[in-house]
Amino acid sequence: MWQIFECPRCRKRTIPLGRRLFLGPRGSVVCSGCGGVVGLPPYVRYIFLSMLMVMILIHQLTGSNVLVAAAYLLMMGLYLHQVPLIPK
Ligand SMILES: [Zn+2]
């Protein structure tokens, strides 16, 4: 589960999963390799919003917290693999 993400500036794997997970649309991380500032593309706020709406919808339809948690994990996995880090 533990993963280190590649810095978009120097291409070294310096961004820990923990920092990436708690990075919001306005947040940034300083790369320990090159000292560059990296962050997320501005459209992630819509992805977060869609994820929240999907989880609310699943809860309304099924009332199951287990399904909501499963959907959350699935969407976080997709999010971490599909949304790139960008230089800020
Ligand atoms: Zn770097």
PDB file of the backbone (N, CA, C, O) and the ligand in Angstrom, with CONECT records:
HET     ZN  A 101       1
ATOM      1  N   MET A   1       0.831  -1.208   0.000  1.00  0.00           N
ATOM      2  CA  MET A   1       0.000   0.000   0.000  1.00  0.00           C
ATOM      3  C   MET A   1       0.864   1.256   0.000  1.00  0.00           C
ATOM      4  O   MET A   1       0.514   2.248  -0.640  1.00  0.00           O
ATOM      5  N   TRP A   2       1.990   1.221   0.713  1.00  0.00           N
ATOM      6  CA  TRP A   2       2.849   2.399   0.782  1.00  0.00           C
ATOM      7  C   TRP A   2       3.480   2.664  -0.576  1.00  0.00           C
ATOM      8  O   TRP A   2       4.000   1.748  -1.213  1.00  0.00           O
ATOM      9  N   GLN A   3       3.436   3.899  -1.012  1.00  0.00           N
ATOM     10  CA  GLN A   3       3.882   4.224  -2.350  1.00  0.00           C
ATOM     11  C   GLN A   3       4.555   5.590  -2.351  1.00  0.00           C
ATOM     12  O   GLN A   3       4.167   6.476  -1.590  1.00  0.00           O
ATOM     13  N   ILE A   4       5.547   5.760  -3.190  1.00  0.00           N
ATOM     14  CA  ILE A   4       6.201   7.058  -3.351  1.00  0.00           C
ATOM     15  C   ILE A   4       5.926   7.526  -4.773  1.00  0.00           C
ATOM     16  O   ILE A   4       6.176   6.796  -5.732  1.00  0.00           O
ATOM     17  N   PHE A   5       5.412   8.742  -4.907  1.00  0.00           N
ATOM     18  CA  PHE A   5       5.064   9.258  -6.229  1.00  0.00           C
ATOM     19  C   PHE A   5       6.206  10.079  -6.817  1.00  0.00           C
ATOM     20  O   PHE A   5       7.026  10.655  -6.102  1.00  0.00           O
ATOM     21  N   GLU A   6       6.225  10.107  -8.146  1.00  0.00           N
ATOM     22  CA  GLU A   6       7.294  10.786  -8.868  1.00  0.00           C
ATOM     23  C   GLU A   6       7.066  12.300  -8.871  1.00  0.00           C
ATOM     24  O   GLU A   6       5.949  12.773  -9.078  1.00  0.00           O
ATOM     25  N   CYS A   7       8.132  13.035  -8.639  1.00  0.00           N
ATOM     26  CA  CYS A   7       8.077  14.494  -8.741  1.00  0.00           C
ATOM     27  C   CYS A   7       8.000  14.865 -10.228  1.00  0.00           C
ATOM     28  O   CYS A   7       8.793  14.354 -11.019  1.00  0.00           O
ATOM     29  N   PRO A   8       7.055  15.750 -10.633  1.00  0.00           N
ATOM     30  CA  PRO A   8       6.934  16.104 -12.047  1.00  0.00           C
ATOM     31  C   PRO A   8       8.073  16.999 -12.538  1.00  0.00           C
ATOM     32  O   PRO A   8       8.233  17.190 -13.744  1.00  0.00           O
ATOM     33  N   ARG A   9       8.862  17.546 -11.619  1.00  0.00           N
ATOM     34  CA  ARG A   9       9.971  18.420 -12.022  1.00  0.00           C
ATOM     35  C   ARG A   9      11.251  17.620 -12.271  1.00  0.00           C
ATOM     36  O   ARG A   9      11.852  17.717 -13.340  1.00  0.00           O
ATOM     37  N   CYS A  10      11.665  16.826 -11.273  1.00  0.00           N
ATOM     38  CA  CYS A  10      12.955  16.144 -11.397  1.00  0.00           C
ATOM     39  C   CYS A  10      12.812  14.652 -11.708  1.00  0.00           C
ATOM     40  O   CYS A  10      13.814  13.972 -11.934  1.00  0.00           O
ATOM     41  N   ARG A  11      11.587  14.138 -11.723  1.00  0.00           N
ATOM     42  CA  ARG A  11      11.316  12.730 -12.044  1.00  0.00           C
ATOM     43  C   ARG A  11      11.868  11.755 -11.012  1.00  0.00           C
ATOM     44  O   ARG A  11      11.956  10.556 -11.280  1.00  0.00           O
ATOM     45  N   LYS A  12      12.243  12.258  -9.824  1.00  0.00           N
ATOM     46  CA  LYS A  12      12.647  11.351  -8.745  1.00  0.00           C
ATOM     47  C   LYS A  12      11.409  10.997  -7.933  1.00  0.00           C
ATOM     48  O   LYS A  12      10.462  11.778  -7.842  1.00  0.00           O
ATOM     49  N   ARG A  13      11.434   9.824  -7.355  1.00  0.00           N
ATOM     50  CA  ARG A  13      10.288   9.398  -6.553  1.00  0.00           C
ATOM     51  C   ARG A  13      10.454   9.919  -5.130  1.00  0.00           C
ATOM     52  O   ARG A  13      11.056   9.267  -4.277  1.00  0.00           O
ATOM     53  N   THR A  14       9.909  11.104  -4.895  1.00  0.00           N
ATOM     54  CA  THR A  14      10.143  11.783  -3.611  1.00  0.00           C
ATOM     55  C   THR A  14       8.855  12.154  -2.878  1.00  0.00           C
ATOM     56  O   THR A  14       8.922  12.623  -1.742  1.00  0.00           O
ATOM     57  N   ILE A  15       7.686  11.959  -3.492  1.00  0.00           N
ATOM     58  CA  ILE A  15       6.443  12.413  -2.862  1.00  0.00           C
ATOM     59  C   ILE A  15       5.758  11.225  -2.175  1.00  0.00           C
ATOM     60  O   ILE A  15       5.233  10.342  -2.852  1.00  0.00           O
ATOM     61  N   PRO A  16       5.758  11.198  -0.837  1.00  0.00           N
ATOM     62  CA  PRO A  16       5.138  10.067  -0.134  1.00  0.00           C
ATOM     63  C   PRO A  16       3.615  10.061  -0.282  1.00  0.00           C
ATOM     64  O   PRO A  16       2.987  11.109  -0.429  1.00  0.00           O
ATOM     65  N   LEU A  17       3.038   8.858  -0.240  1.00  0.00           N
ATOM     66  CA  LEU A  17       1.588   8.685  -0.360  1.00  0.00           C
ATOM     67  C   LEU A  17       0.836   9.552   0.648  1.00  0.00           C
ATOM     68  O   LEU A  17      -0.175  10.167   0.308  1.00  0.00           O
ATOM     69  N   GLY A  18       1.329   9.602   1.893  1.00  0.00           N
ATOM     70  CA  GLY A  18       0.657  10.365   2.951  1.00  0.00           C
ATOM     71  C   GLY A  18       0.501  11.836   2.577  1.00  0.00           C
ATOM     72  O   GLY A  18      -0.556  12.430   2.791  1.00  0.00           O
ATOM     73  N   ARG A  19       1.570  12.423   2.014  1.00  0.00           N
ATOM     74  CA  ARG A  19       1.511  13.834   1.622  1.00  0.00           C
ATOM     75  C   ARG A  19       0.546  14.025   0.470  1.00  0.00           C
ATOM     76  O   ARG A  19      -0.185  15.014   0.418  1.00  0.00           O
ATOM     77  N   ARG A  20       0.547  13.085  -0.444  1.00  0.00           N
ATOM     78  CA  ARG A  20      -0.297  13.169  -1.626  1.00  0.00           C
ATOM     79  C   ARG A  20      -1.780  13.043  -1.257  1.00  0.00           C
ATOM     80  O   ARG A  20      -2.628  13.749  -1.804  1.00  0.00           O
ATOM     81  N   LEU A  21      -2.081  12.130  -0.317  1.00  0.00           N
ATOM     82  CA  LEU A  21      -3.466  11.891   0.080  1.00  0.00           C
ATOM     83  C   LEU A  21      -4.107  13.130   0.696  1.00  0.00           C
ATOM     84  O   LEU A  21      -5.291  13.391   0.483  1.00  0.00           O
ATOM     85  N   PHE A  22      -3.330  13.889   1.456  1.00  0.00           N
ATOM     86  CA  PHE A  22      -3.906  15.025   2.170  1.00  0.00           C
ATOM     87  C   PHE A  22      -3.694  16.337   1.431  1.00  0.00           C
ATOM     88  O   PHE A  22      -3.883  17.418   1.987  1.00  0.00           O
ATOM     89  N   LEU A  23      -3.301  16.225   0.180  1.00  0.00           N
ATOM     90  CA  LEU A  23      -3.096  17.393  -0.650  1.00  0.00           C
ATOM     91  C   LEU A  23      -4.441  17.829  -1.231  1.00  0.00           C
ATOM     92  O   LEU A  23      -5.083  17.063  -1.950  1.00  0.00           O
ATOM     93  N   GLY A  24      -4.864  19.037  -0.926  1.00  0.00           N
ATOM     94  CA  GLY A  24      -6.113  19.562  -1.484  1.00  0.00           C
ATOM     95  C   GLY A  24      -5.841  20.294  -2.779  1.00  0.00           C
ATOM     96  O   GLY A  24      -4.691  20.377  -3.212  1.00  0.00           O
ATOM     97  N   PRO A  25      -6.899  20.840  -3.420  1.00  0.00           N
ATOM     98  CA  PRO A  25      -6.742  21.577  -4.684  1.00  0.00           C
ATOM     99  C   PRO A  25      -5.795  22.768  -4.555  1.00  0.00           C
ATOM    100  O   PRO A  25      -5.132  23.127  -5.529  1.00  0.00           O
ATOM    101  N   ARG A  26      -5.715  23.391  -3.370  1.00  0.00           N
ATOM    102  CA  ARG A  26      -4.859  24.554  -3.191  1.00  0.00           C
ATOM    103  C   ARG A  26      -3.537  24.206  -2.527  1.00  0.00           C
ATOM    104  O   ARG A  26      -2.668  25.068  -2.390  1.00  0.00           O
ATOM    105  N   GLY A  27      -3.372  22.951  -2.112  1.00  0.00           N
ATOM    106  CA  GLY A  27      -2.181  22.567  -1.374  1.00  0.00           C
ATOM    107  C   GLY A  27      -0.982  22.347  -2.269  1.00  0.00           C
ATOM    108  O   GLY A  27      -1.112  22.253  -3.489  1.00  0.00           O
ATOM    109  N   SER A  28       0.195  22.266  -1.651  1.00  0.00           N
ATOM    110  CA  SER A  28       1.398  21.973  -2.412  1.00  0.00           C
ATOM    111  C   SER A  28       2.391  21.223  -1.526  1.00  0.00           C
ATOM    112  O   SER A  28       2.318  21.266  -0.298  1.00  0.00           O
ATOM    113  N   VAL A  29       3.317  20.537  -2.186  1.00  0.00           N
ATOM    114  CA  VAL A  29       4.351  19.771  -1.503  1.00  0.00           C
ATOM    115  C   VAL A  29       5.691  20.213  -2.064  1.00  0.00           C
ATOM    116  O   VAL A  29       5.822  20.427  -3.269  1.00  0.00           O
ATOM    117  N   VAL A  30       6.693  20.353  -1.190  1.00  0.00           N
ATOM    118  CA  VAL A  30       8.036  20.677  -1.665  1.00  0.00           C
ATOM    119  C   VAL A  30       8.796  19.366  -1.852  1.00  0.00           C
ATOM    120  O   VAL A  30       8.900  18.555  -0.932  1.00  0.00           O
ATOM    121  N   CYS A  31       9.326  19.174  -3.064  1.00  0.00           N
ATOM    122  CA  CYS A  31      10.074  17.966  -3.396  1.00  0.00           C
ATOM    123  C   CYS A  31      11.390  17.963  -2.635  1.00  0.00           C
ATOM    124  O   CYS A  31      12.103  18.966  -2.622  1.00  0.00           O
ATOM    125  N   SER A  32      11.720  16.830  -1.993  1.00  0.00           N
ATOM    126  CA  SER A  32      12.966  16.751  -1.241  1.00  0.00           C
ATOM    127  C   SER A  32      14.162  16.538  -2.172  1.00  0.00           C
ATOM    128  O   SER A  32      15.309  16.675  -1.745  1.00  0.00           O
ATOM    129  N   GLY A  33      13.904  16.206  -3.438  1.00  0.00           N
ATOM    130  CA  GLY A  33      14.975  15.990  -4.396  1.00  0.00           C
ATOM    131  C   GLY A  33      15.462  17.279  -5.028  1.00  0.00           C
ATOM    132  O   GLY A  33      16.661  17.555  -5.039  1.00  0.00           O
ATOM    133  N   CYS A  34      14.522  18.079  -5.561  1.00  0.00           N
ATOM    134  CA  CYS A  34      14.913  19.278  -6.309  1.00  0.00           C
ATOM    135  C   CYS A  34      14.463  20.568  -5.626  1.00  0.00           C
ATOM    136  O   CYS A  34      14.830  21.655  -6.072  1.00  0.00           O
ATOM    137  N   GLY A  35      13.676  20.469  -4.550  1.00  0.00           N
ATOM    138  CA  GLY A  35      13.218  21.672  -3.854  1.00  0.00           C
ATOM    139  C   GLY A  35      12.074  22.370  -4.582  1.00  0.00           C
ATOM    140  O   GLY A  35      11.632  23.440  -4.162  1.00  0.00           O
ATOM    141  N   GLY A  36      11.593  21.773  -5.669  1.00  0.00           N
ATOM    142  CA  GLY A  36      10.509  22.367  -6.444  1.00  0.00           C
ATOM    143  C   GLY A  36       9.172  22.169  -5.749  1.00  0.00           C
ATOM    144  O   GLY A  36       8.994  21.226  -4.978  1.00  0.00           O
ATOM    145  N   VAL A  37       8.233  23.067  -6.029  1.00  0.00           N
ATOM    146  CA  VAL A  37       6.899  22.980  -5.445  1.00  0.00           C
ATOM    147  C   VAL A  37       5.976  22.271  -6.432  1.00  0.00           C
ATOM    148  O   VAL A  37       5.880  22.662  -7.596  1.00  0.00           O
ATOM    149  N   VAL A  38       5.311  21.246  -5.969  1.00  0.00           N
ATOM    150  CA  VAL A  38       4.385  20.515  -6.832  1.00  0.00           C
ATOM    151  C   VAL A  38       3.010  20.462  -6.169  1.00  0.00           C
ATOM    152  O   VAL A  38       2.887  20.546  -4.947  1.00  0.00           O
ATOM    153  N   GLY A  39       1.979  20.320  -7.005  1.00  0.00           N
ATOM    154  CA  GLY A  39       0.615  20.279  -6.486  1.00  0.00           C
ATOM    155  C   GLY A  39      -0.282  19.521  -7.437  1.00  0.00           C
ATOM    156  O   GLY A  39       0.180  18.762  -8.289  1.00  0.00           O
ATOM    157  N   LEU A  40      -1.583  19.742  -7.273  1.00  0.00           N
ATOM    158  CA  LEU A  40      -2.564  19.037  -8.093  1.00  0.00           C
ATOM    159  C   LEU A  40      -3.180  19.992  -9.103  1.00  0.00           C
ATOM    160  O   LEU A  40      -3.249  21.195  -8.855  1.00  0.00           O
ATOM    161  N   PRO A  41      -3.635  19.461 -10.259  1.00  0.00           N
ATOM    162  CA  PRO A  41      -4.309  20.326 -11.235  1.00  0.00           C
ATOM    163  C   PRO A  41      -5.607  20.874 -10.639  1.00  0.00           C
ATOM    164  O   PRO A  41      -6.225  20.209  -9.808  1.00  0.00           O
ATOM    165  N   PRO A  42      -6.036  22.087 -11.051  1.00  0.00           N
ATOM    166  CA  PRO A  42      -7.204  22.747 -10.448  1.00  0.00           C
ATOM    167  C   PRO A  42      -8.495  21.929 -10.552  1.00  0.00           C
ATOM    168  O   PRO A  42      -9.397  22.106  -9.733  1.00  0.00           O
ATOM    169  N   TYR A  43      -8.600  21.032 -11.550  1.00  0.00           N
ATOM    170  CA  TYR A  43      -9.858  20.303 -11.716  1.00  0.00           C
ATOM    171  C   TYR A  43     -10.109  19.253 -10.639  1.00  0.00           C
ATOM    172  O   TYR A  43     -11.193  18.671 -10.604  1.00  0.00           O
ATOM    173  N   VAL A  44      -9.131  18.990  -9.749  1.00  0.00           N
ATOM    174  CA  VAL A  44      -9.364  17.960  -8.719  1.00  0.00           C
ATOM    175  C   VAL A  44     -10.523  18.312  -7.797  1.00  0.00           C
ATOM    176  O   VAL A  44     -11.141  17.420  -7.216  1.00  0.00           O
ATOM    177  N   ARG A  45     -10.829  19.614  -7.652  1.00  0.00           N
ATOM    178  CA  ARG A  45     -11.945  19.979  -6.771  1.00  0.00           C
ATOM    179  C   ARG A  45     -13.249  19.356  -7.279  1.00  0.00           C
ATOM    180  O   ARG A  45     -14.110  18.985  -6.482  1.00  0.00           O
ATOM    181  N   TYR A  46     -13.396  19.240  -8.608  1.00  0.00           N
ATOM    182  CA  TYR A  46     -14.610  18.635  -9.170  1.00  0.00           C
ATOM    183  C   TYR A  46     -14.612  17.124  -8.972  1.00  0.00           C
ATOM    184  O   TYR A  46     -15.662  16.503  -8.807  1.00  0.00           O
ATOM    185  N   ILE A  47     -13.403  16.541  -8.993  1.00  0.00           N
ATOM    186  CA  ILE A  47     -13.302  15.097  -8.731  1.00  0.00           C
ATOM    187  C   ILE A  47     -13.688  14.814  -7.280  1.00  0.00           C
ATOM    188  O   ILE A  47     -14.441  13.879  -7.005  1.00  0.00           O
ATOM    189  N   PHE A  48     -13.168  15.625  -6.350  1.00  0.00           N
ATOM    190  CA  PHE A  48     -13.522  15.441  -4.931  1.00  0.00           C
ATOM    191  C   PHE A  48     -15.029  15.582  -4.741  1.00  0.00           C
ATOM    192  O   PHE A  48     -15.657  14.803  -4.024  1.00  0.00           O
ATOM    193  N   LEU A  49     -15.599  16.602  -5.403  1.00  0.00           N
ATOM    194  CA  LEU A  49     -17.034  16.870  -5.289  1.00  0.00           C
ATOM    195  C   LEU A  49     -17.842  15.695  -5.839  1.00  0.00           C
ATOM    196  O   LEU A  49     -18.827  15.282  -5.226  1.00  0.00           O
ATOM    197  N   SER A  50     -17.435  15.152  -6.991  1.00  0.00           N
ATOM    198  CA  SER A  50     -18.139  14.009  -7.590  1.00  0.00           C
ATOM    199  C   SER A  50     -18.042  12.792  -6.678  1.00  0.00           C
ATOM    200  O   SER A  50     -19.016  12.060  -6.508  1.00  0.00           O
ATOM    201  N   MET A  51     -16.844  12.574  -6.083  1.00  0.00           N
ATOM    202  CA  MET A  51     -16.669  11.431  -5.190  1.00  0.00           C
ATOM    203  C   MET A  51     -17.611  11.541  -4.000  1.00  0.00           C
ATOM    204  O   MET A  51     -18.220  10.555  -3.585  1.00  0.00           O
ATOM    205  N   LEU A  52     -17.725  12.755  -3.453  1.00  0.00           N
ATOM    206  CA  LEU A  52     -18.603  12.984  -2.307  1.00  0.00           C
ATOM    207  C   LEU A  52     -20.063  12.706  -2.698  1.00  0.00           C
ATOM    208  O   LEU A  52     -20.806  12.080  -1.941  1.00  0.00           O
ATOM    209  N   MET A  53     -20.464  13.179  -3.888  1.00  0.00           N
ATOM    210  CA  MET A  53     -21.845  12.986  -4.328  1.00  0.00           C
ATOM    211  C   MET A  53     -22.161  11.507  -4.575  1.00  0.00           C
ATOM    212  O   MET A  53     -23.252  11.034  -4.256  1.00  0.00           O
ATOM    213  N   VAL A  54     -21.189  10.782  -5.148  1.00  0.00           N
ATOM    214  CA  VAL A  54     -21.386   9.339  -5.371  1.00  0.00           C
ATOM    215  C   VAL A  54     -21.576   8.626  -4.032  1.00  0.00           C
ATOM    216  O   VAL A  54     -22.440   7.758  -3.902  1.00  0.00           O
ATOM    217  N   MET A  55     -20.750   9.003  -3.022  1.00  0.00           N
ATOM    218  CA  MET A  55     -20.858   8.345  -1.720  1.00  0.00           C
ATOM    219  C   MET A  55     -22.192   8.670  -1.042  1.00  0.00           C
ATOM    220  O   MET A  55     -22.799   7.797  -0.421  1.00  0.00           O
ATOM    221  N   ILE A  56     -22.651   9.919  -1.158  1.00  0.00           N
ATOM    222  CA  ILE A  56     -23.947  10.300  -0.581  1.00  0.00           C
ATOM    223  C   ILE A  56     -25.071   9.528  -1.276  1.00  0.00           C
ATOM    224  O   ILE A  56     -25.996   9.036  -0.630  1.00  0.00           O
ATOM    225  N   LEU A  57     -24.972   9.432  -2.603  1.00  0.00           N
ATOM    226  CA  LEU A  57     -25.982   8.714  -3.389  1.00  0.00           C
ATOM    227  C   LEU A  57     -26.048   7.234  -2.988  1.00  0.00           C
ATOM    228  O   LEU A  57     -27.131   6.683  -2.789  1.00  0.00           O
ATOM    229  N   ILE A  58     -24.873   6.600  -2.873  1.00  0.00           N
ATOM    230  CA  ILE A  58     -24.842   5.180  -2.478  1.00  0.00           C
ATOM    231  C   ILE A  58     -25.457   5.011  -1.092  1.00  0.00           C
ATOM    232  O   ILE A  58     -26.191   4.055  -0.841  1.00  0.00           O
ATOM    233  N   HIS A  59     -25.152   5.950  -0.194  1.00  0.00           N
ATOM    234  CA  HIS A  59     -25.706   5.844   1.157  1.00  0.00           C
ATOM    235  C   HIS A  59     -27.218   6.029   1.146  1.00  0.00           C
ATOM    236  O   HIS A  59     -27.937   5.327   1.857  1.00  0.00           O
ATOM    237  N   GLN A  60     -27.703   6.972   0.342  1.00  0.00           N
ATOM    238  CA  GLN A  60     -29.150   7.207   0.242  1.00  0.00           C
ATOM    239  C   GLN A  60     -29.870   5.988  -0.331  1.00  0.00           C
ATOM    240  O   GLN A  60     -30.953   5.626   0.129  1.00  0.00           O
ATOM    241  N   LEU A  61     -29.258   5.351  -1.349  1.00  0.00           N
ATOM    242  CA  LEU A  61     -29.906   4.244  -2.051  1.00  0.00           C
ATOM    243  C   LEU A  61     -29.847   2.946  -1.260  1.00  0.00           C
ATOM    244  O   LEU A  61     -30.811   2.181  -1.249  1.00  0.00           O
ATOM    245  N   THR A  62     -28.715   2.688  -0.593  1.00  0.00           N
ATOM    246  CA  THR A  62     -28.532   1.384   0.046  1.00  0.00           C
ATOM    247  C   THR A  62     -28.508   1.454   1.566  1.00  0.00           C
ATOM    248  O   THR A  62     -28.789   0.458   2.232  1.00  0.00           O
ATOM    249  N   GLY A  63     -28.171   2.633   2.135  1.00  0.00           N
ATOM    250  CA  GLY A  63     -28.032   2.762   3.583  1.00  0.00           C
ATOM    251  C   GLY A  63     -26.844   1.980   4.129  1.00  0.00           C
ATOM    252  O   GLY A  63     -26.725   1.801   5.341  1.00  0.00           O
ATOM    253  N   SER A  64     -25.965   1.512   3.245  1.00  0.00           N
ATOM    254  CA  SER A  64     -24.850   0.666   3.673  1.00  0.00           C
ATOM    255  C   SER A  64     -23.549   1.456   3.787  1.00  0.00           C
ATOM    256  O   SER A  64     -23.060   2.007   2.801  1.00  0.00           O
ATOM    257  N   ASN A  65     -22.991   1.507   5.002  1.00  0.00           N
ATOM    258  CA  ASN A  65     -21.700   2.171   5.188  1.00  0.00           C
ATOM    259  C   ASN A  65     -20.561   1.360   4.579  1.00  0.00           C
ATOM    260  O   ASN A  65     -19.539   1.919   4.179  1.00  0.00           O
ATOM    261  N   VAL A  66     -20.736   0.057   4.511  1.00  0.00           N
ATOM    262  CA  VAL A  66     -19.707  -0.809   3.924  1.00  0.00           C
ATOM    263  C   VAL A  66     -19.552  -0.494   2.435  1.00  0.00           C
ATOM    264  O   VAL A  66     -18.436  -0.375   1.931  1.00  0.00           O
ATOM    265  N   LEU A  67     -20.681  -0.360   1.740  1.00  0.00           N
ATOM    266  CA  LEU A  67     -20.637  -0.019   0.309  1.00  0.00           C
ATOM    267  C   LEU A  67     -20.046   1.372   0.097  1.00  0.00           C
ATOM    268  O   LEU A  67     -19.297   1.591  -0.855  1.00  0.00           O
ATOM    269  N   VAL A  68     -20.382   2.310   0.980  1.00  0.00           N
ATOM    270  CA  VAL A  68     -19.834   3.667   0.878  1.00  0.00           C
ATOM    271  C   VAL A  68     -18.312   3.613   1.043  1.00  0.00           C
ATOM    272  O   VAL A  68     -17.583   4.259   0.291  1.00  0.00           O
ATOM    273  N   ALA A  69     -17.833   2.843   2.027  1.00  0.00           N
ATOM    274  CA  ALA A  69     -16.397   2.719   2.259  1.00  0.00           C
ATOM    275  C   ALA A  69     -15.701   2.045   1.074  1.00  0.00           C
ATOM    276  O   ALA A  69     -14.609   2.450   0.675  1.00  0.00           O
ATOM    277  N   ALA A  70     -16.344   1.012   0.515  1.00  0.00           N
ATOM    278  CA  ALA A  70     -15.772   0.311  -0.641  1.00  0.00           C
ATOM    279  C   ALA A  70     -15.684   1.251  -1.838  1.00  0.00           C
ATOM    280  O   ALA A  70     -14.680   1.261  -2.550  1.00  0.00           O
ATOM    281  N   ALA A  71     -16.738   2.042  -2.061  1.00  0.00           N
ATOM    282  CA  ALA A  71     -16.740   3.000  -3.173  1.00  0.00           C
ATOM    283  C   ALA A  71     -15.652   4.046  -2.969  1.00  0.00           C
ATOM    284  O   ALA A  71     -14.983   4.454  -3.919  1.00  0.00           O
ATOM    285  N   TYR A  72     -15.479   4.477  -1.716  1.00  0.00           N
ATOM    286  CA  TYR A  72     -14.460   5.475  -1.407  1.00  0.00           C
ATOM    287  C   TYR A  72     -13.061   4.944  -1.740  1.00  0.00           C
ATOM    288  O   TYR A  72     -12.264   5.634  -2.376  1.00  0.00           O
ATOM    289  N   LEU A  73     -12.770   3.707  -1.303  1.00  0.00           N
ATOM    290  CA  LEU A  73     -11.453   3.114  -1.553  1.00  0.00           C
ATOM    291  C   LEU A  73     -11.196   2.954  -3.052  1.00  0.00           C
ATOM    292  O   LEU A  73     -10.100   3.231  -3.541  1.00  0.00           O
ATOM    293  N   LEU A  74     -12.225   2.503  -3.769  1.00  0.00           N
ATOM    294  CA  LEU A  74     -12.107   2.318  -5.220  1.00  0.00           C
ATOM    295  C   LEU A  74     -11.814   3.658  -5.910  1.00  0.00           C
ATOM    296  O   LEU A  74     -10.937   3.746  -6.768  1.00  0.00           O
ATOM    297  N   MET A  75     -12.564   4.701  -5.519  1.00  0.00           N
ATOM    298  CA  MET A  75     -12.383   6.010  -6.152  1.00  0.00           C
ATOM    299  C   MET A  75     -11.045   6.626  -5.777  1.00  0.00           C
ATOM    300  O   MET A  75     -10.424   7.292  -6.605  1.00  0.00           O
ATOM    301  N   MET A  76     -10.582   6.414  -4.529  1.00  0.00           N
ATOM    302  CA  MET A  76      -9.275   6.939  -4.132  1.00  0.00           C
ATOM    303  C   MET A  76      -8.167   6.257  -4.937  1.00  0.00           C
ATOM    304  O   MET A  76      -7.199   6.899  -5.346  1.00  0.00           O
ATOM    305  N   GLY A  77      -8.321   4.943  -5.159  1.00  0.00           N
ATOM    306  CA  GLY A  77      -7.341   4.210  -5.958  1.00  0.00           C
ATOM    307  C   GLY A  77      -7.252   4.774  -7.366  1.00  0.00           C
ATOM    308  O   GLY A  77      -6.162   4.996  -7.892  1.00  0.00           O
ATOM    309  N   LEU A  78      -8.424   5.004  -7.975  1.00  0.00           N
ATOM    310  CA  LEU A  78      -8.474   5.576  -9.325  1.00  0.00           C
ATOM    311  C   LEU A  78      -7.867   6.978  -9.326  1.00  0.00           C
ATOM    312  O   LEU A  78      -7.084   7.340 -10.204  1.00  0.00           O
ATOM    313  N   TYR A  79      -8.253   7.751  -8.315  1.00  0.00           N
ATOM    314  CA  TYR A  79      -7.780   9.132  -8.205  1.00  0.00           C
ATOM    315  C   TYR A  79      -6.251   9.177  -8.137  1.00  0.00           C
ATOM    316  O   TYR A  79      -5.616   9.963  -8.840  1.00  0.00           O
ATOM    317  N   LEU A  80      -5.657   8.317  -7.275  1.00  0.00           N
ATOM    318  CA  LEU A  80      -4.205   8.327  -7.098  1.00  0.00           C
ATOM    319  C   LEU A  80      -3.475   7.896  -8.373  1.00  0.00           C
ATOM    320  O   LEU A  80      -2.366   8.358  -8.641  1.00  0.00           O
ATOM    321  N   HIS A  81      -4.096   7.013  -9.157  1.00  0.00           N
ATOM    322  CA  HIS A  81      -3.430   6.540 -10.362  1.00  0.00           C
ATOM    323  C   HIS A  81      -3.687   7.422 -11.584  1.00  0.00           C
ATOM    324  O   HIS A  81      -2.869   7.459 -12.503  1.00  0.00           O
ATOM    325  N   GLN A  82      -4.813   8.130 -11.600  1.00  0.00           N
ATOM    326  CA  GLN A  82      -5.189   8.873 -12.802  1.00  0.00           C
ATOM    327  C   GLN A  82      -4.866  10.363 -12.753  1.00  0.00           C
ATOM    328  O   GLN A  82      -4.588  10.976 -13.783  1.00  0.00           O
ATOM    329  N   VAL A  83      -4.902  10.947 -11.547  1.00  0.00           N
ATOM    330  CA  VAL A  83      -4.667  12.397 -11.467  1.00  0.00           C
ATOM    331  C   VAL A  83      -3.177  12.660 -11.264  1.00  0.00           C
ATOM    332  O   VAL A  83      -2.602  12.204 -10.275  1.00  0.00           O
ATOM    333  N   PRO A  84      -2.542  13.389 -12.186  1.00  0.00           N
ATOM    334  CA  PRO A  84      -1.089  13.606 -12.077  1.00  0.00           C
ATOM    335  C   PRO A  84      -0.736  14.739 -11.118  1.00  0.00           C
ATOM    336  O   PRO A  84      -1.555  15.622 -10.864  1.00  0.00           O
ATOM    337  N   LEU A  85       0.472  14.712 -10.594  1.00  0.00           N
ATOM    338  CA  LEU A  85       1.024  15.859  -9.881  1.00  0.00           C
ATOM    339  C   LEU A  85       1.596  16.803 -10.936  1.00  0.00           C
ATOM    340  O   LEU A  85       2.122  16.359 -11.956  1.00  0.00           O
ATOM    341  N   ILE A  86       1.491  18.100 -10.685  1.00  0.00           N
ATOM    342  CA  ILE A  86       2.024  19.066 -11.643  1.00  0.00           C
ATOM    343  C   ILE A  86       2.925  20.074 -10.923  1.00  0.00           C
ATOM    344  O   ILE A  86       2.755  20.314  -9.728  1.00  0.00           O
ATOM    345  N   PRO A  87       3.885  20.667 -11.649  1.00  0.00           N
ATOM    346  CA  PRO A  87       4.727  21.717 -11.051  1.00  0.00           C
ATOM    347  C   PRO A  87       3.876  22.945 -10.765  1.00  0.00           C
ATOM    348  O   PRO A  87       3.023  23.301 -11.579  1.00  0.00           O
ATOM    349  N   LYS A  88       4.089  23.605  -9.621  1.00  0.00           N
ATOM    350  CA  LYS A  88       3.309  24.807  -9.294  1.00  0.00           C
ATOM    351  C   LYS A  88       4.187  26.055  -9.418  1.00  0.00           C
ATOM    352  O   LYS A  88       3.715  27.167  -9.184  1.00  0.00           O
TER     353      LYS A  88
HETATM  354 ZN    ZN A 101      11.690  17.079  -7.626  1.00  0.00          ZN2+
END
